[in-house]
């Protein structure tokens, strides 16, 4: 039998008082409260129990905000056997605090070092694996295929080709790139990709974890590339006044040709009136030759807390979750991408393109506001937006961000 318990933040205390797990039962805490994730988890647990009839899963399903505020408490006070979280720098504090279990043996025993290869770096700290990723979605540049065809533009593969495409579009009276920065976070996608392409994944993760000053010349080099687009007028002028959805009508109406965004934007583009064959997807172009191509792909994960009472069965759950079959089914329900590169390729053309790109990525970044400390992320994205409006303030912006970094990462 499966136990499903939906918990609001008001009911967290009751969950923390759950009885100790026993052999043959695992307790799983997660925040899959939205309809599609909830259904995906119900199916996963049911299928796991069919495959492992001697194991019962007790599932505590929290709302998102309640989960974020409760996780550290339940990891230390009354740890479940399996807990949902995120990859990369969001995972690191719990690893450093000794609250997550090393699951390198699960990876080794189930061939996951090959099957989950693209997510390997974002699950590794001190040479060990600390969880299993099960879903992600791609970011990249969505573009108007018909406008590119009219202008004789091929999807650019490197920075020189990208700048040439932007100039050709602008000369034809089309804004090359649309964006809405009112909510700040879309600027994070631009900073992340430019840093990944200028300096590489390892540097990007060191910066977002607070180990590199924002006044470092390598950081300034990122903004210099960004400035090539800003100063040439390649972005829409009113971006600071609009949200990300409000940037899409410019693409729909043919006033703009490209949009760096997550795959969730495709539905909004179609709802706005674009046909599927008008939309193209391309990888963010290479900037520094020879730097491996890492991608932006927010990744959801499951972990075994170090205080788990039934680690043996918890590892069986992680191994099942990592399998191609489980990830194929789960992500079909979620409408996202399986991390396992042996999973079935999605039929949707944009998910299919994302699956190919992410399965072959060198490494995956999680997004600036996941990879960076919350206070640093807020200040950083405020600075990114200010730079896009007033690029001449760059030095002052970087000095301000460095003060925040020095305070946050004492």
N, C-alpha and C positions, 0 to 999 in steps of 0.2 A: 504494500500500500504506500502511496506517496502522500506526504503531508504538505499542503500548500497553505502558507500563512501570509496574508498581506498585512504589512505593518506601516502605519503612519508614524511620523516622528514622535507622536504622543505615546505610541505603544512600544518605543524602543526598550524601555526598561524591562518590560515583560520578556522581550526576546533575549535580553542579556542574562535572564535568570533561568534559561532553558536547562533541562537536566543533562547530565553528562552523557556524551555519546557512548554507545556500547558497540562491541564487535558486531558487524553486520548492519550498522546504521552510520550514516554520515550526515552531519549538519552542514547545510550550505547557506551562506548569507549572500544576497545580491540585491541590486536595485533595478530589476527588470520590471518596473511598474507600468510602463507604457504598453499598449495593446500588442504590438508586434513582438517586442522582446519578451513579454510575458508568455505569449503563445510559443515562441521559440524555446524558451526554458522549459515549459510544460512538456513539449515534445521531446526535448533532450533528456529530461529526467525519466520520462516514461520509457524511452528507448534504452537508456542505460540500465534501468532496472530489469527490462526484458532480457538484456544481454548478461546481466549479473543478478539472477533471481535471489541470491543470498544476501544482497545489499539493499537496504531501504534508505532513501534520501529524504531527509527532513529539510524542507526549504523555507527559509525566512526571507520574504520578499519585501524590501524597504522602498519607500519613496526616495527620489534622488538626493534631495537636500538632507533628509534624515540620515541617509546612509553615509554621506560625506562627513557629517558631524559625529556619527557614532562609531565609525570603523576603528579609530585608534583605541577607543574605550573597549570595544568587544575583543580586539586583538590582544589586549593586555589582561582583561578581566575574565572573560569566559569565551575563549576562542572557538569559532566553528572549525570544522574540518576542511572546508573550502570557502574561499571568499573571493568575490569579484573585485577587480580594480583595473588599473591601466598600466601601460608599459612605460619604459624610459625613466625620465627624471621624476615622474609621479610615483613610480615604484620605489625609487632609491631610498627615501627616508625610512620606509618600513624595513627595507633590507638592512640599512645601517643600524637601525634600532634593534635588530635581531628578532623582528616580528614575523618575517616570512621564512619559510623552509627552503633550503637548497633542493631543487628538483632536477638537477643535472642527470640523475640516474633515469628519470622518466624519459628525458630527451634521448639519452643513449640507447635505452632498451627498445624504443619505438621508432628509431630512425628519424627523429624529429630534427636533428641537426641538418639534414638534407631537406626534409619536407617543409620545415618552417624556417628555411634558411634566411629569407629576407627580413624576418623579425628577430633573428638571432641576436644581433647587436643590441637591440632595444630591450631584450630580456636578460642580458648578461651584465653582471657586476662582479668584479674580482675574479673573472674567469669562470663563474658559475651561473647556472640558469635558475631563475627565482619564480617562475610561473609558466603558464602556457597561454599563448594568444589564440583567439578563436574567431575574431571578426575585425575587419577594418574597412575603410573606404578610401578611394584615391582623391587626391587633389591634382589639378593640372590646368591646362589652358583650354577652355572651350571656345570654339570660334565658329563664325559663319562660313560654312563651306562654300556657299554660293557666292558670297562676296569675294572670298579668296580666289575662286575660279574666274570671276569677272575681271579681277585685277591681275590675273596671271601669277598669283602668289602660291608657292608651295609651303607647307608647314615648316617653319624654320627649325633647324637642328642645332644651331649655335648662335652666339650673341650677335655676331655681325649680320647674319641672315635675319635675326629677329629685329634688329634696328632698321635694316633695309625694308622689311615688310611693314614696319610701323610708319616709316617715311612715305612709302608708296600709298598706304591707306590714307594718311593725313593729306597727301597731295590730291587724292581723289575726293576729299571732303568727308571722309569717314574718320571718326574718332577711333584710333587704334585699340585703346583699352578702356573698358568701363569698370567702375568700382564704386561701392558705397562705403564710406568710412565713418559715418555718423556713430555707429556702434563700436568703432575702433578695431574690433577683432579681424576684419578682412585685411588690414594692414599687416597683421602677423604672418599671413600667408606669403606676402611679398617679401618681407624680411627673411623669413625662413628659407624660401627657395633661393633668394639671392645669396645668402650666407652659405647654404649647402653647395651652391655652384661656384662661388668665389673661393671659399676656404675649406669646404668639405665637412663631412658628418662629424668627425671627431672634434674639430674645432667648434662646430655649432653646439654640440652637447656640452663642451667645456664652458662655453659662453653662457648658455641657458642655465647651467647649474651654478653659475656665479664665480667661476674660477678664472675668468678673463675680464680685464677692465674694458668698459665700453669706449674708453679713449685709446684703446689699442689700434695701431694703424691698420690692422687687418679688418677691424670693424668699420673704420672709416672707408676702406676700400669698397665695402658692400654698399654704403650710401652713395659713393661716387658712381657706381653702376646704376643704382636706382635714380640718381640725379640725371643720368643721360636720358631717361624716359620723362622725368618730371620737367626738366628744363626745356625739352623739345616740344612740350605740350601734347604728349601722347596719351595722357589720362583725361577723362572728362572733367570739366572745370568745377562742377558743383558737387563733387563727391563727398565733401565733409558735411553736407546738408541732407544726405540721403542714406537709407539703410541698404543692405545688400540686395534685397528684393527689388528695390526701386532702381537699381542699376540695370536690371534685366530688360525692361521695356526699350532701352536704347539699342540693345542687341536685336530685339524682336522687330523694331522699326527700321533696322538697317543703318542707324546712326552711329553704331559702334560695332567693332568686329571681333574683339577678344575679351575674355573674362577669366581671370585666375580664380578658381573657386573649387569647393568640394563637389563631389558627384551629386549631392542632394539638390544642386541648382538645376539639374536637367529637367526635373518635374515642373519647376516653376517656369522654365523656358518653354516647355511644351504647353503648359496651361496658358501662357501668354500668346500662343498662336504659332510658334515655330514648329515646323514639321521635322521629324527625326532626321531626314536626309539633308536638312539645312544646317544641322549641328555637327561639328567635328570636335575631336578631342586630341590633344597632343601633349607630349611630355614637355616640361619646362626645359628650355634649351641649355646646352652646355655653355659655360662661361670660361672657366679656367681649364684648358685642355689637360686631360690626364686624370682629373679628379673623378673618382667613381661616382656614378649617378645614384644618389640617394633620393628618396621621395618623402613627401608629406603624406602620412597615412595614420591618422588617429586610430590606435589599436586597443581593443578591450581584451582583458585577460582574466584568468582565474589563478589563484594562489593557494598554497597550503600554509596556514599560519603555523608558526613554530610551536604554539601551544595547542595544536590540534590533538584530539584524543584518539583518533582512528586514522593515522597517516597511511597505513597500508591500503585501506579501501579508498582513501582520498586520492592516492596516486593512481588507482585503477580508474577513478572518475576523470582525472586529468588526461590519462592516456586515451580514454574513450573520446573525450572532448576534442583531442588533437587529431583524431582520425579523419581521413578524407571524407568518409561517408557521413560522419556526424557533422562536420563543418559544411559539407554541401547542403544537407537538409536544413541546418540551422540558418544559414545565410540566405537560403531561398525564402525563408519566412521573414528574415530581417530586411531583405532587400539590399544586403551589403555583400562584401566579398569574403570568401574563405581564405584564411592565411595559408593553409596547407596547399602546396603547389601541385599535389596529386588529386585535389578535389576536382569535381566537374566544373568545367568552364561555363560561366553564366551565359544564357542566351541573349540577354540584353546587350546591345552593341557597346554601350559605354562601360557597363560593368565588365564586359569581356575585354575591352581595351585596358581597363584598370587592372584586371586580373593578370594579364600578360606583363604589364609594366611593373606592378608591385612584386609579382613572383620572381622577377629578374633584378630587383633593386639591390644595390649594395647594402643599404641599411635604410631604416625608416625613422623619420622624426615624427613627433606626436602632435605638433602645433605649438606655437610660441606660448600660449597661455596654459598649456598642459606641461610643457617642458620647463618653463621658468616658474620661480616662486610667484605666488599670487600678487604680492605688492609690486614686485619687479615687473611682472607682466603688464599690470595696469599702467605703470609709469612708462614702460617701454612702448606700448601701443599708443599712448598719448603722444610720445615723442615721434613715433613713426608718422602719425597723422599730421603733426605739426610740420614735419619735414616735407611731406607731400604738398603742403600749402605754402610753406615758407622755407625752401631749401637753403636759403642763405643763412639760416640760423643753425646749421648743422653742428658747428663746434660747441655752441652753447647747449644744444640738446644733448650731445654726447657727454658733456661735463655734468649736466644735471642727472643723466641716467647713471653715470659713474658714482655720483654721491648716493643715489638710492641703492645701487649694488653694494657699495662699501658698508652701508648701514644694515642692509638685509642679510648680507653674508659676512658677518663679523668673524 
